[in-house]
Amino acid sequence: MMKNLDKKTLILTCIITLLPILLGLTFYNDLPERIAIHWGINNEPNGWAGKNLFVFAFPIFMVVLQLVCQIGTKKRQHEASLPKLYHVVVWIIPALSVILYIVTLAVALGKDIDIRKVVCLILGIMFILLGNYIPKTSYTNQNMINLPIRPENEHVWRVFSRIMGIAFIGEGFLLLVSLFFPPIASVLAIAIFIGLLIGISFYGSAISGKK
């Protein structure tokens, strides 16, 4: 499996994922011993980690996750012949690692950042990208996407994938719009999406069962 990996991309993405450690070391003496790493919807921290755990362990964990992700994605890319998707997916974890590290570090240093807005912005962009990609995926290549329903033929897949694409894009825009409203708006956007997924899943099961 390792011999099939794009080693240059793997090394580069791992280096970028580890780079935030340098930033953590730069501000190490100014950081508190306990750092907030999880927040509630009202921007109140409800989870903490030790300074060393955040500065060093978080990027290392993300590198391990990147390695696992790249191995799995490369296998699927080989099976489905979708190199463009592969090159997009392998950069998701490095990007998230850098963004989340910088935001968490800034909050620990006393900066006033609305974590809810940061998370909704990231999720909104990701949902829109996924929504644009899903309908363009052929029936034979649907194994590149982890969806709960596996339509049994190409016609069903075209209908199902189009609906899923619209749902993902719609959710992305809802999350982006929720940035301009109180936190409850983001909660409602997520609740609506969960409801849509449940409804689409039932619909997908129904149309997949038709002969």
TITOR-407474 format. One line per field, with one value per atom (N, C-alpha, C): atom name; x, y, z; residue number from 0. Coordinates in steps of 0.05 Angstrom, whole numbers, plus 5000, padded with zeros to 4 digits. Layout:
BEGIN
atom	(CA|...)
xx	(X|...)
yy	(Y|...)
zz	(Z|...)
seq	(NUM|...)
***
This chain:
BEGIN
atom	(N|CA|C|N|CA|C|N|CA|C|N|CA|C|N|CA|C|N|CA|C|N|CA|C|N|CA|C|N|CA|C|N|CA|C|N|CA|C|N|CA|C|N|CA|C|N|CA|C|N|CA|C|N|CA|C|N|CA|C|N|CA|C|N|CA|C|N|CA|C|N|CA|C|N|CA|C|N|CA|C|N|CA|C|N|CA|C|N|CA|C|N|CA|C|N|CA|C|N|CA|C|N|CA|C|N|CA|C|N|CA|C|N|CA|C|N|CA|C|N|CA|C|N|CA|C|N|CA|C|N|CA|C|N|CA|C|N|CA|C|N|CA|C|N|CA|C|N|CA|C|N|CA|C|N|CA|C|N|CA|C|N|CA|C|N|CA|C|N|CA|C|N|CA|C|N|CA|C|N|CA|C|N|CA|C|N|CA|C|N|CA|C|N|CA|C|N|CA|C|N|CA|C|N|CA|C|N|CA|C|N|CA|C|N|CA|C|N|CA|C|N|CA|C|N|CA|C|N|CA|C|N|CA|C|N|CA|C|N|CA|C|N|CA|C|N|CA|C|N|CA|C|N|CA|C|N|CA|C|N|CA|C|N|CA|C|N|CA|C|N|CA|C|N|CA|C|N|CA|C|N|CA|C|N|CA|C|N|CA|C|N|CA|C|N|CA|C|N|CA|C|N|CA|C|N|CA|C|N|CA|C|N|CA|C|N|CA|C|N|CA|C|N|CA|C|N|CA|C|N|CA|C|N|CA|C|N|CA|C|N|CA|C|N|CA|C|N|CA|C|N|CA|C|N|CA|C|N|CA|C|N|CA|C|N|CA|C|N|CA|C|N|CA|C|N|CA|C|N|CA|C|N|CA|C|N|CA|C|N|CA|C|N|CA|C|N|CA|C|N|CA|C|N|CA|C|N|CA|C|N|CA|C|N|CA|C|N|CA|C|N|CA|C|N|CA|C|N|CA|C|N|CA|C|N|CA|C|N|CA|C|N|CA|C|N|CA|C|N|CA|C|N|CA|C|N|CA|C|N|CA|C|N|CA|C|N|CA|C|N|CA|C|N|CA|C|N|CA|C|N|CA|C|N|CA|C|N|CA|C|N|CA|C|N|CA|C|N|CA|C|N|CA|C|N|CA|C|N|CA|C|N|CA|C|N|CA|C|N|CA|C|N|CA|C|N|CA|C|N|CA|C|N|CA|C|N|CA|C|N|CA|C|N|CA|C|N|CA|C|N|CA|C|N|CA|C|N|CA|C|N|CA|C|N|CA|C|N|CA|C|N|CA|C|N|CA|C|N|CA|C|N|CA|C|N|CA|C|N|CA|C|N|CA|C|N|CA|C|N|CA|C|N|CA|C|N|CA|C|N|CA|C|N|CA|C|N|CA|C|N|CA|C|N|CA|C|N|CA|C|N|CA|C|N|CA|C|N|CA|C|N|CA|C|N|CA|C|N|CA|C|N|CA|C|N|CA|C|N|CA|C|N|CA|C|N|CA|C|N|CA|C|N|CA|C|N|CA|C|N|CA|C|N|CA|C|N|CA|C|N|CA|C|N|CA|C|N|CA|C|N|CA|C|N|CA|C|N|CA|C|N|CA|C|N|CA|C|N|CA|C|N|CA|C|N|CA|C|N|CA|C|N|CA|C|N|CA|C)
xx	(5017|5000|5017|5039|5056|5070|5076|5091|5074|5047|5029|5024|5034|5029|5045|5034|5049|5066|5091|5108|5115|5118|5124|5100|5076|5053|5050|5055|5053|5072|5097|5118|5111|5102|5096|5072|5051|5027|5033|5050|5057|5074|5092|5109|5091|5072|5054|5037|5028|5012|5028|5054|5071|5081|5080|5090|5079|5053|5043|5058|5072|5088|5108|5119|5138|5124|5099|5083|5078|5071|5067|5092|5115|5140|5146|5139|5144|5130|5105|5089|5087|5105|5102|5101|5119|5121|5096|5082|5059|5033|5034|5010|5004|4978|4970|4975|4975|4980|4957|4933|4909|4898|4894|4885|4858|4839|4813|4815|4804|4805|4777|4757|4729|4710|4691|4673|4644|4626|4597|4588|4562|4551|4551|4552|4553|4581|4601|4629|4641|4629|4640|4656|4681|4698|4687|4687|4679|4697|4721|4741|4768|4787|4814|4835|4859|4882|4906|4926|4951|4966|4983|4997|5014|5029|5047|5030|5008|4990|4981|4973|4963|4986|5008|5029|5042|5046|5061|5043|5025|5010|4989|4976|4955|4965|4987|4997|5006|5018|5027|5003|4982|4957|4946|4947|4937|4954|4980|4997|4990|4985|4977|4950|4932|4906|4910|4928|4934|4945|4962|4974|4952|4934|4912|4894|4887|4870|4882|4907|4920|4922|4927|4928|4901|4880|4853|4843|4849|4841|4856|4881|4897|4886|4878|4866|4841|4823|4798|4803|4823|4829|4839|4854|4865|4841|4822|4800|4781|4777|4757|4768|4795|4808|4798|4800|4792|4815|4836|4859|4853|4834|4828|4817|4799|4788|4810|4828|4850|4866|4874|4891|4876|4850|4834|4833|4826|4822|4847|4870|4895|4903|4892|4899|4879|4858|4837|4849|4862|4872|4894|4914|4934|4922|4902|4889|4874|4859|4844|4864|4885|4905|4916|4924|4936|4915|4891|4870|4862|4856|4847|4869|4894|4916|4919|4919|4922|4899|4875|4851|4853|4859|4861|4883|4906|4928|4921|4907|4899|4880|4861|4843|4858|4877|4893|4909|4916|4932|4914|4888|4870|4856|4858|4844|4815|4798|4769|4760|4756|4749|4723|4704|4679|4684|4688|4695|4672|4647|4624|4625|4632|4633|4656|4678|4701|4693|4681|4673|4651|4631|4610|4621|4640|4653|4667|4682|4697|4677|4657|4638|4622|4614|4598|4613|4639|4655|4658|4662|4666|4640|4617|4591|4586|4592|4588|4606|4631|4649|4639|4631|4621|4595|4578|4553|4557|4578|4585|4597|4611|4625|4606|4589|4572|4557|4543|4527|4545|4571|4589|4602|4597|4609|4592|4605|4590|4582|4563|4553|4575|4594|4615|4636|4637|4657|4645|4621|4608|4622|4639|4653|4673|4678|4696|4682|4655|4640|4627|4631|4618|4589|4571|4543|4528|4507|4493|4477|4470|4454|4471|4469|4483|4462|4454|4434|4443|4424|4430|4434|4428|4432|4438|4448|4457|4435|4411|4389|4382|4380|4374|4396|4421|4444|4443|4435|4434|4414|4391|4370|4379|4389|4397|4420|4441|4464|4457|4438|4430|4416|4399|4385|4406|4425|4445|4462|4469|4485|4471|4445|4429|4428|4424|4422|4449|4471|4497|4503|4497|4501|4483|4458|4439|4448|4457|4467|4491|4509|4532|4525|4506|4497|4482|4467|4453|4473|4494|4515|4529|4534|4547|4528|4503|4483|4481|4482|4479|4501|4523|4544|4535|4514|4505|4482|4476|4454|4464|4447|4455|4461|4474|4482|4460|4435|4413|4408|4416|4413|4430|4454|4472|4461|4450|4438|4415|4398|4375|4385|4406|4417|4426|4439|4449|4425|4405|4381|4366|4364|4350|4365|4392|4408|4404|4404|4400|4373|4352|4326|4325|4339|4340|4354|4376|4391|4373|4358|4340|4319|4307|4287|4298|4322|4335|4342|4351|4358|4334|4311|4286|4279|4281|4275|4294|4319|4339|4334|4326|4320|4296|4276|4251|4257|4271|4276|4296|4313|4333|4318|4296|4282|4264|4260|4243|4258|4245|4258|4252)
yy	(4976|5000|5025|5025|5049|5055|5034|5039|5054|5053|5067|5096|5104|5131|5152|5176|5198|5209|5199|5205|5235|5249|5277|5293|5286|5299|5292|5267|5258|5273|5275|5289|5319|5331|5360|5366|5349|5354|5349|5330|5324|5347|5358|5381|5405|5410|5433|5429|5404|5397|5401|5397|5400|5428|5445|5472|5489|5486|5502|5499|5477|5473|5496|5506|5528|5553|5557|5579|5576|5551|5545|5550|5543|5547|5577|5592|5621|5634|5626|5638|5620|5600|5580|5592|5610|5622|5639|5649|5666|5650|5624|5607|5598|5597|5586|5556|5545|5517|5500|5511|5497|5513|5500|5513|5502|5520|5512|5500|5476|5463|5456|5462|5456|5477|5485|5506|5499|5510|5506|5525|5523|5540|5570|5576|5604|5614|5600|5608|5606|5589|5584|5558|5559|5535|5514|5489|5467|5443|5447|5426|5438|5426|5438|5416|5425|5407|5421|5405|5417|5431|5450|5466|5448|5429|5412|5394|5385|5367|5382|5407|5422|5429|5440|5450|5428|5404|5383|5360|5351|5326|5331|5354|5359|5357|5371|5368|5339|5326|5298|5280|5284|5268|5273|5299|5306|5293|5290|5277|5248|5235|5206|5204|5222|5222|5227|5244|5250|5225|5210|5186|5165|5161|5142|5151|5177|5188|5185|5190|5189|5161|5142|5114|5104|5111|5103|5117|5143|5158|5148|5142|5132|5106|5089|5063|5067|5085|5091|5105|5123|5137|5118|5097|5077|5061|5054|5038|5054|5080|5095|5114|5116|5133|5162|5174|5201|5217|5223|5237|5264|5279|5306|5306|5287|5285|5278|5260|5252|5276|5293|5316|5337|5338|5356|5346|5320|5308|5308|5303|5301|5327|5349|5375|5385|5370|5379|5379|5357|5355|5376|5379|5400|5428|5434|5460|5464|5443|5444|5446|5431|5431|5459|5472|5499|5519|5518|5538|5534|5509|5504|5510|5504|5509|5539|5555|5584|5596|5587|5598|5592|5566|5558|5573|5576|5591|5620|5633|5660|5664|5646|5647|5644|5625|5621|5645|5661|5686|5710|5705|5726|5740|5731|5744|5737|5756|5752|5741|5715|5702|5686|5689|5674|5646|5626|5600|5589|5594|5585|5594|5619|5630|5618|5613|5600|5572|5557|5529|5529|5547|5548|5556|5574|5583|5559|5544|5521|5500|5494|5473|5482|5508|5518|5515|5522|5519|5490|5472|5444|5432|5439|5429|5437|5462|5472|5457|5453|5438|5410|5396|5369|5368|5388|5389|5392|5406|5410|5384|5369|5345|5321|5317|5292|5287|5306|5300|5294|5302|5298|5270|5256|5230|5209|5192|5172|5149|5133|5111|5092|5086|5067|5078|5105|5117|5127|5119|5129|5119|5098|5088|5108|5130|5151|5168|5166|5182|5164|5170|5154|5163|5153|5159|5135|5140|5118|5101|5111|5096|5089|5065|5056|5048|5068|5061|5038|5022|4997|5001|5024|5027|5057|5062|5089|5110|5102|5121|5131|5112|5118|5136|5129|5144|5173|5178|5205|5222|5210|5224|5229|5208|5210|5229|5228|5245|5275|5280|5307|5319|5303|5312|5317|5298|5301|5326|5331|5354|5380|5381|5405|5409|5386|5387|5398|5388|5396|5426|5434|5462|5480|5472|5487|5490|5468|5469|5487|5486|5504|5533|5541|5569|5576|5557|5563|5568|5553|5557|5584|5591|5617|5640|5637|5658|5660|5637|5637|5653|5659|5675|5703|5712|5740|5741|5718|5716|5704|5704|5692|5662|5650|5622|5602|5609|5591|5586|5606|5603|5580|5577|5555|5528|5528|5503|5495|5514|5508|5498|5510|5502|5473|5465|5437|5419|5427|5410|5406|5427|5424|5404|5405|5387|5358|5354|5327|5316|5333|5325|5319|5335|5330|5303|5298|5273|5248|5251|5228|5224|5247|5245|5234|5244|5235|5205|5197|5169|5151|5158|5143|5143|5166|5168|5151|5152|5136|5106|5098|5070|5061|5080|5074|5070|5089|5088|5066|5059|5037|5011|5009|4984|4979|5000|4996|4982|4965|4950|4963)
zz	(5000|5000|5000|5016|5019|4992|4977|4952|4931|4935|4916|4924|4947|4957|4941|4939|4928|4951|4953|4976|4978|4956|4957|4970|4961|4973|5002|5009|5037|5055|5046|5061|5064|5042|5043|5061|5059|5075|5105|5111|5139|5150|5134|5143|5149|5131|5135|5160|5165|5188|5214|5213|5237|5241|5220|5222|5245|5252|5274|5300|5303|5328|5331|5309|5311|5322|5314|5324|5354|5362|5390|5407|5396|5411|5413|5393|5393|5417|5422|5443|5468|5469|5491|5519|5524|5551|5558|5538|5542|5545|5539|5539|5568|5575|5601|5602|5626|5630|5619|5620|5610|5586|5564|5540|5531|5526|5517|5489|5485|5459|5448|5465|5456|5467|5451|5459|5454|5469|5465|5444|5437|5416|5423|5449|5458|5462|5450|5451|5479|5496|5522|5522|5531|5531|5550|5541|5558|5557|5545|5544|5544|5559|5561|5557|5551|5549|5560|5569|5579|5557|5565|5545|5527|5538|5522|5504|5514|5498|5473|5476|5453|5434|5445|5428|5411|5423|5410|5400|5417|5411|5390|5390|5370|5341|5334|5306|5300|5320|5315|5310|5325|5321|5293|5284|5258|5235|5240|5221|5218|5241|5240|5225|5231|5217|5187|5180|5152|5138|5151|5140|5134|5154|5151|5129|5128|5108|5080|5077|5051|5040|5058|5050|5040|5056|5048|5023|5020|4997|4972|4975|4952|4942|4960|4953|4936|4946|4932|4906|4906|4881|4860|4869|4850|4839|4856|4848|4830|4836|4822|4800|4799|4780|4781|4805|4809|4821|4805|4816|4826|4814|4823|4851|4857|4884|4904|4896|4914|4922|4902|4909|4925|4924|4941|4969|4972|4998|5015|5003|5019|5031|5022|5033|5055|5059|5079|5107|5115|5143|5148|5130|5135|5138|5121|5123|5149|5157|5183|5206|5204|5226|5231|5210|5212|5222|5211|5218|5247|5255|5283|5303|5296|5314|5319|5297|5299|5315|5310|5324|5354|5360|5388|5403|5389|5401|5406|5387|5390|5414|5417|5440|5466|5466|5490|5498|5478|5483|5489|5491|5500|5477|5453|5430|5431|5424|5424|5397|5395|5370|5375|5357|5358|5344|5361|5351|5334|5342|5327|5298|5294|5267|5251|5264|5250|5240|5258|5252|5230|5232|5212|5185|5185|5160|5146|5162|5151|5140|5157|5149|5125|5125|5102|5076|5075|5051|5043|5063|5057|5046|5058|5048|5019|5013|4986|4966|4973|4956|4951|4973|4971|4954|4958|4943|4914|4906|4878|4866|4883|4873|4871|4890|4891|4865|4854|4829|4805|4806|4784|4785|4807|4811|4796|4780|4765|4784|4775|4790|4798|4779|4784|4804|4807|4825|4851|4857|4882|4907|4904|4928|4939|4924|4934|4955|4957|4976|4996|5022|5043|5048|5032|5035|5047|5063|5076|5057|5034|5014|4990|4980|4956|4935|4918|4897|4880|4870|4857|4826|4815|4787|4781|4757|4750|4750|4741|4741|4769|4787|4815|4827|4820|4830|4820|4795|4784|4800|4805|4820|4849|4861|4889|4893|4876|4878|4874|4856|4851|4876|4888|4913|4935|4938|4959|4954|4929|4922|4930|4923|4930|4960|4975|5004|5016|5006|5017|5011|4986|4979|4995|4998|5014|5043|5054|5082|5084|5064|5065|5066|5049|5048|5074|5085|5110|5133|5134|5154|5151|5126|5121|5128|5122|5129|5159|5173|5203|5217|5203|5215|5222|5209|5213|5234|5246|5265|5291|5312|5338|5335|5354|5353|5347|5356|5351|5321|5305|5276|5265|5276|5268|5277|5301|5311|5293|5285|5268|5240|5230|5204|5205|5227|5230|5233|5249|5253|5227|5211|5185|5167|5168|5151|5160|5186|5197|5188|5190|5181|5152|5135|5107|5101|5115|5111|5117|5139|5146|5124|5116|5095|5069|5061|5036|5038|5062|5065|5061|5072|5068|5039|5026|4998|4981|4988|4974|4976|5001|5005|4989|4987|4972|4943|4931|4902|4895|4914|4909|4909|4924|4925|4901|4885|4861|4839|4826|4804|4777)
seq	(0|0|0|1|1|1|2|2|2|3|3|3|4|4|4|5|5|5|6|6|6|7|7|7|8|8|8|9|9|9|10|10|10|11|11|11|12|12|12|13|13|13|14|14|14|15|15|15|16|16|16|17|17|17|18|18|18|19|19|19|20|20|20|21|21|21|22|22|22|23|23|23|24|24|24|25|25|25|26|26|26|27|27|27|28|28|28|29|29|29|30|30|30|31|31|31|32|32|32|33|33|33|34|34|34|35|35|35|36|36|36|37|37|37|38|38|38|39|39|39|40|40|40|41|41|41|42|42|42|43|43|43|44|44|44|45|45|45|46|46|46|47|47|47|48|48|48|49|49|49|50|50|50|51|51|51|52|52|52|53|53|53|54|54|54|55|55|55|56|56|56|57|57|57|58|58|58|59|59|59|60|60|60|61|61|61|62|62|62|63|63|63|64|64|64|65|65|65|66|66|66|67|67|67|68|68|68|69|69|69|70|70|70|71|71|71|72|72|72|73|73|73|74|74|74|75|75|75|76|76|76|77|77|77|78|78|78|79|79|79|80|80|80|81|81|81|82|82|82|83|83|83|84|84|84|85|85|85|86|86|86|87|87|87|88|88|88|89|89|89|90|90|90|91|91|91|92|92|92|93|93|93|94|94|94|95|95|95|96|96|96|97|97|97|98|98|98|99|99|99|100|100|100|101|101|101|102|102|102|103|103|103|104|104|104|105|105|105|106|106|106|107|107|107|108|108|108|109|109|109|110|110|110|111|111|111|112|112|112|113|113|113|114|114|114|115|115|115|116|116|116|117|117|117|118|118|118|119|119|119|120|120|120|121|121|121|122|122|122|123|123|123|124|124|124|125|125|125|126|126|126|127|127|127|128|128|128|129|129|129|130|130|130|131|131|131|132|132|132|133|133|133|134|134|134|135|135|135|136|136|136|137|137|137|138|138|138|139|139|139|140|140|140|141|141|141|142|142|142|143|143|143|144|144|144|145|145|145|146|146|146|147|147|147|148|148|148|149|149|149|150|150|150|151|151|151|152|152|152|153|153|153|154|154|154|155|155|155|156|156|156|157|157|157|158|158|158|159|159|159|160|160|160|161|161|161|162|162|162|163|163|163|164|164|164|165|165|165|166|166|166|167|167|167|168|168|168|169|169|169|170|170|170|171|171|171|172|172|172|173|173|173|174|174|174|175|175|175|176|176|176|177|177|177|178|178|178|179|179|179|180|180|180|181|181|181|182|182|182|183|183|183|184|184|184|185|185|185|186|186|186|187|187|187|188|188|188|189|189|189|190|190|190|191|191|191|192|192|192|193|193|193|194|194|194|195|195|195|196|196|196|197|197|197|198|198|198|199|199|199|200|200|200|201|201|201|202|202|202|203|203|203|204|204|204|205|205|205|206|206|206|207|207|207|208|208|208|209|209|209|210|210|210)
***
